[in-house]
Amino acid sequence: MAKFTFNMPDIGEGIAEAEIVQWHKQVGDQISEDEEFVDMMTDKATVPMESPVNGKILEIAGGEGDMVSIGSMLVVIEVEGEVPEDVVEEAAAATEAAPPSAPAPKDEAVEERIEVENSDASDADDALAADPKPEPLPAPTPAPEPVQHAKVLATPAVRKRAKDLGVDLAQVKPAEDGRVRHGDLDQFLSYNAGYGAAAAPRADEEKKVIGMRRRIAENMAASKRNIPHFSYVEECDVTDLEVLRAQLNSNRGEKPKLTILPLLITAICKTLPDFPMINARYDDEAGVVTRHGAVNLGMAAQTDAGLMVPVIRNAQAQNLWQLANEISRLAEAARSGTAKSEEMQGGTLTVTSLGPLGGVATTPVINRPEVAIIGPNRIIERPMYVTGSDGVERIEKRKLMNISISCDHRVVDGWDAASFVQALKRLLETPALILID
């Protein structure tokens, strides 16, 4: 018997540690060569680890949510005989840090340097330190259990329902034979509005924030902590856009069905050349803004693990049908956890949509280091005053959608954001312009 120590391999440039998301094997379990035994998460992707040998697991690095440094022990496996030399050499090589790659070329990008002055916050810190902490509020007194004053005839189902509602069955008058039934309970509640409305408190539940949820929490906190957000919302009449979408779908043949998102993305890409400050990334440590020529559009996608943002590369070069295919492919990859690391990074602008749950307006959080994020909201039908070709004003039912945008005020001024959205609105309300090259 021999022991083989599998150390955490180098799984990406610039990555110093990874988080244990889920163990598929535990101490004492048998494991086969190439069998997955743990999922590790970096700030870029979730990577499954596979065993290079057959054997029995003797030791693991920690529990779910723990961090493991590159090169540190991840698992110890007991193998029969000696560990093959090629396996030892391959495992050792995998823990060596990969050499840094050359920076990506900045095609069609213009860099401008912005000096950022950090205001002195020491006075505010002193004031906060001087403020006494407020006294904690007393814990609420739990509601007393209902007291049963006398033996009441009722089935177990009725008794349980009365207990859940906080109703004393002794106060419920039975309709016949002295036995309280569900109908008697219903009648009692109808004449005693609000009685038993307070449901019994549920037990508290603690859940460790790990994996993707922890990564989202860290990223959102960093964005709100470092970026001075401001939001702008404008209403768009998308009645004609929806007519165009229906016409395109009715003649699509084998092409994918269009949602409004490919049309919106195309309109965004046509608008951005006049507003390069929107399609940008800000390195706040170096004080440099990079205005990108290509539109690498992040697409926020809800998954079981949390919100993920795969990136549509060169969105400005794709037609509506290509965008529809790419949106579907990336969304499925994100939901299934098969998205590649390079598909989850490098965005220059993000679109986030809640679809039919989009609400009236949103104030989305910027995906740092980008400087803007766009949020289309729910389409609703509403009566509007419309002026016809004859100059007569009349009321029509129109389809309306609000467009929200959040921007980094260090880089984007309010006038620029409003002007961009107004230009985008013009395309959405005159959709024939979207299809013109």
C-alpha positions in Angstrom: 0.0 0.0 0.0 1.1 3.5 -0.7 -0.3 7.0 -0.1 -0.9 9.5 -3.0 -1.4 13.1 -2.1 -3.4 15.0 -4.6 -2.6 18.7 -4.3 -4.8 21.5 -5.5 -3.7 22.1 -9.2 -3.2 25.5 -10.9 -6.5 25.9 -12.7 -6.2 29.4 -14.1 -3.9 32.4 -14.5 -3.8 34.6 -11.5 -5.8 32.2 -9.3 -4.2 31.7 -5.9 -7.0 29.6 -4.2 -10.3 27.9 -4.9 -13.4 27.2 -2.8 -14.8 23.7 -2.0 -18.3 23.7 -3.3 -19.3 20.1 -3.1 -17.7 16.8 -2.2 -18.8 13.8 -4.2 -16.6 11.4 -2.1 -15.9 11.3 1.6 -13.2 9.7 3.8 -13.4 5.9 3.6 -15.0 5.9 0.1 -13.5 4.0 -2.8 -12.6 6.0 -5.9 -11.7 5.1 -9.4 -9.3 6.7 -11.8 -10.9 9.7 -13.7 -13.8 9.7 -11.2 -14.9 13.2 -10.0 -14.5 13.6 -6.3 -15.0 17.4 -5.6 -16.2 20.6 -7.3 -13.9 23.6 -6.8 -14.9 27.2 -7.5 -12.7 30.1 -8.5 -13.9 33.7 -9.2 -14.3 32.6 -12.8 -15.8 29.1 -13.0 -16.6 25.8 -11.2 -14.1 23.1 -11.9 -14.6 19.4 -11.1 -11.5 17.5 -9.8 -10.8 14.0 -11.0 -8.7 11.3 -9.4 -5.7 10.1 -11.3 -5.6 6.8 -9.4 -7.7 4.0 -8.0 -7.9 3.7 -4.3 -9.5 4.6 -1.0 -9.8 8.2 0.3 -8.0 8.7 3.6 -8.1 12.4 4.1 -9.8 15.5 2.6 -8.8 19.2 2.8 -11.9 20.6 4.5 -15.6 21.2 4.3 -17.8 22.9 1.8 -17.1 26.6 1.7 -13.5 26.2 2.8 -10.7 27.8 0.7 -7.8 25.7 -0.6 -4.6 27.3 -1.8 -3.0 26.2 -5.1 -0.4 23.5 -4.3 -2.0 22.6 -0.9 -3.3 19.1 -0.1 -6.8 18.5 -1.5 -7.1 14.7 -0.9 -5.0 11.8 0.2 -5.7 8.4 -1.5 -4.5 5.0 -0.4 -3.5 2.9 -3.5 -2.4 -0.7 -3.9 1.2 -1.0 -4.7 3.3 2.0 -5.8 2.0 5.1 -7.3 3.0 5.3 -11.0 5.9 7.8 -11.6 4.1 9.5 -14.5 1.1 10.2 -12.2 3.4 11.8 -9.6 5.2 13.9 -12.2 1.9 15.0 -13.8 0.4 16.0 -10.4 3.5 17.9 -9.5 3.5 19.8 -12.8 -0.1 20.7 -12.4 0.5 22.6 -9.2 3.1 24.9 -10.8 1.8 28.3 -11.5 1.2 29.0 -15.2 3.3 31.8 -16.7 1.5 35.1 -17.1 0.1 35.5 -20.6 0.6 38.6 -22.7 -2.1 41.3 -22.4 -4.8 41.0 -25.0 -4.6 43.5 -27.9 -6.8 46.5 -27.6 -8.5 46.6 -31.0 -10.4 49.8 -31.8 -10.0 50.8 -28.1 -9.2 54.4 -27.0 -7.7 54.8 -23.5 -8.1 58.0 -21.6 -6.6 58.7 -18.1 -8.9 60.0 -15.5 -7.6 61.4 -12.2 -9.7 60.4 -9.2 -9.5 62.4 -6.0 -10.2 60.4 -2.9 -12.0 62.6 -0.4 -10.7 62.6 3.2 -13.2 60.6 5.2 -11.3 60.7 8.5 -13.8 63.2 10.1 -16.7 61.0 9.1 -14.9 57.9 10.6 -14.3 59.8 13.8 -17.9 60.8 14.0 -19.1 57.2 13.4 -16.6 55.9 16.0 -18.0 58.4 18.6 -21.6 57.4 18.1 -22.7 55.0 20.7 -24.2 51.8 19.4 -28.0 51.6 19.8 -29.4 49.4 22.5 -30.7 46.2 21.1 -34.4 45.8 20.9 -36.0 43.2 23.2 -36.9 40.0 21.6 -40.6 39.7 20.7 -42.6 37.7 23.1 -44.0 34.6 21.3 -47.8 34.3 21.1 -49.2 32.0 23.8 -50.6 28.7 22.8 -54.5 28.7 22.7 -55.9 27.2 25.8 -58.6 24.5 25.4 -61.2 25.2 28.1 -63.2 22.0 27.7 -63.2 18.7 25.9 -64.5 19.3 22.4 -65.6 16.6 19.9 -63.6 17.0 16.6 -61.7 15.0 14.2 -57.8 15.1 14.3 -57.8 17.0 11.0 -60.1 19.7 12.5 -58.0 19.9 15.7 -54.8 20.3 13.7 -56.3 23.0 11.5 -57.6 24.9 14.6 -54.2 24.6 16.3 -52.4 25.9 13.2 -54.8 28.9 13.1 -54.5 29.6 16.8 -58.3 28.9 17.4 -59.6 27.6 20.7 -62.1 25.0 19.6 -64.1 25.6 22.8 -65.2 28.9 21.3 -66.5 27.3 18.1 -70.2 26.5 18.2 -71.0 23.2 16.4 -73.9 23.1 14.0 -75.1 19.6 15.0 -74.5 16.7 17.4 -71.9 18.6 19.4 -69.1 17.8 17.0 -67.0 20.6 15.5 -66.5 20.2 11.7 -64.5 22.2 9.1 -67.7 24.1 8.2 -68.2 25.2 11.8 -64.6 26.4 11.9 -65.1 28.3 8.6 -68.2 30.0 10.0 -66.4 31.0 13.2 -63.5 32.5 11.2 -65.9 34.4 8.9 -67.6 36.1 11.9 -64.3 36.7 13.7 -62.2 38.5 11.1 -58.6 38.4 11.9 -58.9 35.7 14.5 -56.0 33.4 14.3 -54.5 35.4 11.4 -51.0 35.3 13.0 -49.6 32.0 11.9 -47.3 30.1 14.2 -43.6 31.2 13.7 -41.5 29.0 11.6 -38.2 27.7 13.0 -35.1 29.8 12.1 -32.9 28.3 9.5 -29.2 29.0 9.1 -27.6 28.3 5.7 -23.9 28.8 5.0 -23.2 31.2 2.1 -20.8 29.3 -0.1 -20.0 28.7 -3.7 -21.7 30.9 -6.3 -23.9 32.6 -3.7 -20.8 33.8 -1.8 -19.1 34.9 -5.1 -22.2 36.9 -6.0 -22.3 38.5 -2.6 -18.7 39.5 -2.7 -19.0 41.0 -6.3 -22.2 42.9 -5.5 -20.7 44.3 -2.3 -17.5 45.4 -4.1 -19.6 47.1 -6.9 -21.8 49.1 -4.4 -18.8 49.9 -2.2 -16.6 51.2 -5.0 -18.9 52.6 -7.6 -21.1 55.7 -7.2 -24.2 54.5 -9.0 -26.8 56.6 -10.6 -29.9 55.4 -12.5 -32.0 56.8 -15.3 -35.4 55.4 -16.5 -37.3 56.2 -19.7 -40.5 55.0 -21.1 -40.5 53.5 -24.7 -43.5 52.8 -26.9 -42.6 49.3 -28.4 -45.9 48.7 -30.1 -44.3 48.8 -33.6 -41.3 46.9 -32.4 -43.6 44.0 -31.2 -45.3 44.1 -34.6 -42.0 43.8 -36.3 -41.0 40.9 -34.0 -44.2 39.1 -34.8 -43.6 39.5 -38.6 -40.1 38.2 -38.3 -41.2 35.2 -36.3 -44.0 34.3 -38.7 -41.4 34.0 -41.5 -38.5 32.6 -39.6 -38.5 29.1 -41.1 -36.0 27.0 -39.2 -34.5 29.9 -37.4 -35.0 30.3 -33.6 -38.0 32.3 -32.3 -37.1 35.9 -31.6 -37.7 37.4 -28.2 -37.3 41.1 -27.7 -33.7 40.7 -26.4 -32.0 40.3 -29.8 -33.8 43.4 -31.1 -32.8 45.4 -28.0 -29.2 44.2 -28.3 -29.0 45.2 -32.0 -30.4 48.6 -31.1 -27.9 49.0 -28.3 -25.0 48.1 -30.6 -26.1 50.6 -33.2 -26.4 53.4 -30.6 -23.1 52.8 -28.8 -20.7 54.3 -31.4 -22.0 57.7 -30.6 -21.6 57.1 -26.8 -18.3 55.3 -26.3 -18.2 56.2 -22.6 -21.1 53.6 -22.0 -19.2 50.6 -23.6 -16.2 50.9 -21.3 -14.3 49.4 -18.4 -12.7 51.4 -15.6 -9.5 50.3 -13.8 -9.9 52.4 -10.7 -6.6 51.4 -9.3 -4.7 52.6 -12.3 -7.1 55.5 -13.0 -7.6 54.4 -16.6 -10.8 54.1 -18.6 -10.8 51.8 -21.7 -13.4 52.6 -24.2 -14.0 49.5 -26.3 -14.8 49.3 -30.0 -16.2 45.8 -29.9 -19.3 45.2 -27.8 -18.8 42.1 -25.6 -22.2 42.1 -24.1 -22.8 40.5 -20.7 -26.1 38.8 -20.4 -27.4 38.3 -16.8 -28.9 34.8 -16.5 -30.7 33.4 -13.5 -29.6 29.8 -12.6 -30.2 27.5 -9.6 -26.8 28.5 -8.3 -27.5 32.2 -8.6 -27.0 35.0 -11.1 -24.4 34.4 -13.8 -23.3 36.7 -16.6 -22.0 34.9 -19.7 -20.7 37.2 -22.5 -21.8 37.5 -26.1 -18.6 38.2 -28.0 -18.7 40.9 -30.7 -22.4 41.3 -30.4 -22.2 44.2 -32.9 -21.1 41.9 -35.7 -24.1 39.4 -35.3 -27.5 39.6 -36.9 -30.8 39.0 -35.0 -30.8 35.2 -35.6 -27.2 34.8 -34.6 -27.9 36.7 -31.4 -30.9 34.6 -30.7 -28.9 31.4 -31.1 -26.0 32.7 -28.9 -28.4 33.9 -26.2 -30.0 30.5 -26.0 -26.7 28.7 -26.0 -25.1 30.8 -23.3 -28.2 30.8 -21.1 -28.3 27.0 -21.3 -24.6 26.7 -20.6 -24.9 28.9 -17.5 -27.9 27.0 -16.2 -26.3 23.6 -16.7 -22.9 24.7 -15.3 -21.0 23.9 -18.5 -20.1 27.5 -19.4 -16.4 27.9 -20.1 -14.2 30.3 -18.1 -13.6 32.5 -21.2 -17.4 32.8 -21.7 -17.9 34.3 -18.3 -15.4 37.2 -18.4 -14.3 40.1 -20.6 -17.7 41.9 -20.8 -17.8 45.6 -21.7 -21.5 46.2 -21.0 -24.2 44.1 -19.4 -28.0 43.7 -20.1 -30.1 42.3 -17.3 -33.8 41.4 -17.8 -36.3 39.8 -15.6 -38.7 39.1 -18.5 -42.4 39.2 -17.5 -41.3 39.9 -13.9 -39.4 43.0 -15.0 -41.5 45.4 -13.0 -42.1 49.1 -13.7 -38.4 50.1 -13.2 -35.2 48.7 -11.9 -31.9 50.1 -10.6 -29.5 47.3 -11.5 -26.0 47.0 -9.9 -23.1 47.5 -12.3 -21.0 44.5 -13.2 -17.6 45.8 -12.1 -15.2 46.9 -13.8 -17.8 47.8 -16.4 -19.3 51.3 -16.1 -23.0 50.7 -17.1 -25.7 48.1 -17.0 -29.0 48.3 -19.0 -32.3 46.8 -17.7 -35.4 46.5 -19.9 -38.5 46.2 -17.9 -41.9 44.4 -18.4 -44.0 45.3 -21.4 -47.4 46.5 -20.4 -50.5 47.7 -22.4 -51.9 51.1 -21.6 -54.2 53.7 -23.3 -52.1 56.6 -24.8 -52.9 59.7 -26.8 -51.7 59.2 -30.4 -51.7 61.8 -33.1 -52.7 60.3 -36.5 -51.5 61.3 -40.0 -54.5 63.6 -40.2 -53.2 65.5 -37.2 -56.1 64.4 -35.0 -55.3 63.2 -31.5 -57.0 60.0 -30.3 -56.7 57.3 -27.7 -55.1 54.0 -28.6 -54.0 50.9 -26.7 -50.2 50.9 -26.9 -47.4 48.6 -25.6 -45.0 50.4 -23.3 -41.7 49.3 -21.8 -39.4 51.2 -19.5 -35.6 51.1 -20.1 -33.5 51.5 -17.0 -29.8 52.2 -17.0 -27.3 52.4 -14.0 -24.0 54.1 -14.6 -20.7 54.7 -12.8 -20.8 58.5 -12.1 -17.0 58.6 -12.0 -16.9 57.9 -15.7 -20.4 58.6 -17.1 -22.3 61.9 -16.7 -26.0 62.1 -16.3 -26.4 64.0 -19.6 -24.5 61.2 -21.4 -26.6 58.5 -19.9 -29.9 60.3 -20.7 -28.7 61.1 -24.3 -27.8 57.5 -24.8 -31.2 56.2 -23.6 -33.0 58.8 -25.7 -31.1 57.7 -28.8 -31.9 54.0 -28.0 -35.5 54.9 -27.5 -35.6 56.5 -31.0 -34.5 53.1 -32.5 -36.9 51.1 -30.5 -39.9 53.3 -31.4 -38.8 53.3 -35.1 -37.8 49.7 -35.4 -37.2 49.8 -39.2 -34.0 51.7 -38.3 -32.8 48.7 -36.4 -32.7 46.6 -39.6 -30.8 49.2 -41.7 -27.1 48.7 -41.9 
